[in-house]
Amino acid sequence: MKMISARCPVSNTATRIGSRRVVRGNTTVDSADFVEIGVDGSGSISQVVGINHSGEDEVIRELIKGRLSGDEPDGLLPDPCRKLGELLV
Protein backbone atom coordinates (compact mmCIF):
# COMPACT_ATOMS: atom_id res chain seq x y z
CA MET A 1 0.00 0.00 0.00
CA LYS A 2 1.35 3.40 -0.96
CA MET A 3 0.37 6.44 1.12
CA ILE A 4 1.27 10.06 0.51
CA SER A 5 0.31 12.91 2.75
CA ALA A 6 0.75 16.66 2.68
CA ARG A 7 -0.49 19.23 5.16
CA CYS A 8 -0.38 22.98 5.39
CA PRO A 9 2.42 23.88 7.81
CA VAL A 10 0.35 26.59 9.55
CA SER A 11 -1.04 24.52 12.42
CA ASN A 12 -2.53 21.09 12.99
CA THR A 13 -5.39 22.62 14.96
CA ALA A 14 -6.11 25.36 12.44
CA THR A 15 -6.41 22.94 9.55
CA ARG A 16 -8.96 20.79 11.35
CA ILE A 17 -11.34 23.50 12.58
CA GLY A 18 -14.34 23.98 10.29
CA SER A 19 -12.94 21.66 7.66
CA ARG A 20 -14.69 19.36 5.24
CA ARG A 21 -13.36 16.37 3.35
CA VAL A 22 -13.66 15.45 -0.32
CA VAL A 23 -12.81 11.88 -1.33
CA ARG A 24 -11.84 11.10 -4.94
CA GLY A 25 -11.50 7.55 -6.20
CA ASN A 26 -12.21 4.01 -5.05
CA THR A 27 -12.34 3.47 -1.28
CA THR A 28 -13.15 -0.26 -1.24
CA VAL A 29 -10.88 -2.47 0.85
CA ASP A 30 -10.08 -4.80 -2.05
CA SER A 31 -8.81 -2.13 -4.43
CA ALA A 32 -8.39 1.16 -2.60
CA ASP A 33 -7.02 3.97 -4.77
CA PHE A 34 -8.15 7.36 -3.55
CA VAL A 35 -7.22 10.85 -2.48
CA GLU A 36 -8.87 12.55 0.49
CA ILE A 37 -8.70 16.34 0.32
CA GLY A 38 -9.25 18.48 3.43
CA VAL A 39 -10.68 21.97 2.94
CA ASP A 40 -10.39 24.34 5.90
CA GLY A 41 -12.88 26.92 7.13
CA SER A 42 -11.52 29.59 4.76
CA GLY A 43 -12.13 27.33 1.74
CA SER A 44 -8.45 26.56 1.10
CA ILE A 45 -7.08 23.09 0.55
CA SER A 46 -5.25 22.34 3.79
CA GLN A 47 -4.52 18.60 3.77
CA VAL A 48 -4.32 15.82 1.19
CA VAL A 49 -3.91 12.10 1.90
CA GLY A 50 -3.52 9.59 -0.92
CA ILE A 51 -3.86 5.83 -0.51
CA ASN A 52 -2.44 3.69 -3.35
CA HIS A 53 -2.72 6.74 -5.58
CA SER A 54 0.16 7.41 -7.95
CA GLY A 55 1.15 9.87 -10.62
CA GLU A 56 0.03 13.07 -8.89
CA ASP A 57 2.47 13.34 -5.96
CA GLU A 58 3.95 16.65 -7.14
CA VAL A 59 0.50 18.07 -7.94
CA ILE A 60 -0.66 17.20 -4.42
CA ARG A 61 2.35 19.00 -2.92
CA GLU A 62 1.56 22.08 -5.05
CA LEU A 63 -2.11 22.09 -3.98
CA ILE A 64 -1.01 22.40 -0.36
CA LYS A 65 1.90 24.76 -0.96
CA GLY A 66 -0.29 27.16 -2.91
CA ARG A 67 -3.21 26.93 -0.43
CA LEU A 68 -5.52 26.71 -3.44
CA SER A 69 -9.26 27.10 -3.13
CA GLY A 70 -11.25 23.95 -2.49
CA ASP A 71 -14.47 25.79 -3.26
CA GLU A 72 -14.17 25.76 -7.03
CA PRO A 73 -17.54 26.18 -8.78
CA ASP A 74 -17.45 23.50 -11.49
CA GLY A 75 -17.12 20.38 -9.30
CA LEU A 76 -13.55 19.58 -10.33
CA LEU A 77 -12.41 18.66 -6.83
CA PRO A 78 -14.79 15.72 -6.20
CA ASP A 79 -14.70 14.38 -9.79
CA PRO A 80 -12.16 11.50 -9.94
CA CYS A 81 -12.32 11.44 -13.74
CA ARG A 82 -10.61 14.85 -13.91
CA LYS A 83 -6.96 15.39 -13.07
CA LEU A 84 -6.00 17.32 -9.93
CA GLY A 85 -3.49 19.24 -12.02
CA GLU A 86 -6.40 21.13 -13.61
CA LEU A 87 -6.72 23.02 -10.30
CA LEU A 88 -3.23 24.43 -10.78
CA VAL A 89 -4.05 26.08 -14.11
Secondary structure, DSSP 4 states (H G I P E B T S, - for coil): --EEEEE-SS-HHHHHTT-EEEEEEE--STT-EEEEEEE-TTSBEEEEEEES--S-HHHHHHHHHTT-BS--TTSTTT-TTS-GGGGG-
